[in-house]
Amino acid sequence: LAHGVGFYHEALSAAERRVVAELYASGAVQVVVATHGAAYELPLRARLVVLVGTQRYDGREHRYVDLPIAHVLHMMGKAGRQGVDGAGRFCAALSREQEGALSQVSL
């Protein structure tokens, strides 16, 4: 948090998650890095949302599985702050194998 970057993940307590969210909302934190699971419940919107990969590790199956397209769309929808930004931005950093996962999304 000291450098303007907050981390938001499942291991944080509710109080710690609230602190990260409040610091972001106040502008004290400019970047929030979140895991897939935590990003889905994250109560924040951002000017820029960056998705790094479209897969997550499934410990039960011991392999990587594709994120449901609804989860990707939900994260895309976090881009843009009403009344603050003219438009939100979404960037996906994908491997060539993962590019097909977003091909079904028409923007």
Number of C-alpha atoms within 10 A of each C-alpha: 14 7 9 13 15 21 17 22 17 13 9 13 11 9 9 14 20 14 14 20 20 14 18 21 14 10 11 16 19 15 17 20 14 16 14 22 13 17 19 14 10 18 11 14 18 22 16 18 21 15 16 13 17 24 16 14 12 11 8 6 8 8 10 12 12 13 15 11 14 9 15 18 12 13 20 20 15 21 21 19 15 12 7 10 13 10 12 18 16 16 12 16 12 16 11 8 9 15 14 12 18 14 8 9 10 5 3
